[in-house]
């Protein structure tokens, strides 16, 4: 299954690094958006999630806030109905 994953980070965020390392270690490709460098993306992100914190990860349209490996894995490998 093709995954659409975007990780929103800042430069000095240690938790962002944890999510980045986790996704890399399980061989998941993702797009990273550093909101320190892309202020327009920050405004869009706040508009979508109403949160002013990072990391925020969008996995196939679902949001994960902070470092939550269980939720990330559940979204990457949904259980059949």
Secondary structure, DSSP 8 states (H G I E B T S, - for coil): ----EEEEE-TT-HHHHHHHHHHHHTT---EEEETTT-HHHHHHHHHHH----S-EEEETTEEEES--HHHHHHHHS----
